Amino acid sequence: MTPVRAGARVRSRVVLASVERKGGGRIVVKTDSELQIEGEDKPALIAQTLVMLVA
């Protein structure tokens, strides 16, 4: 990972990785995220997010 310098141009990319029904009105959503810095080879951030929706 690379630190983001003040004034740098960045781009966020989020991809829906999966959606799973868990029963009982629960759904788990998984996304993969990457924060890219213009002109840099390495991203500033790589993350996977899990969210549980309850109806």
C-alpha angles and dihedrals in degrees: 000000000000129000116244113239121217110272094018119142113239136185127202120212120191123183125189102236101180148337119210130184110222099183128249091070093300124134126183116210119194123195132182115217133191129181109206126197118214110249095012126110095209125058123242092227140013116186143162117212127201121196125181115207116200121196 
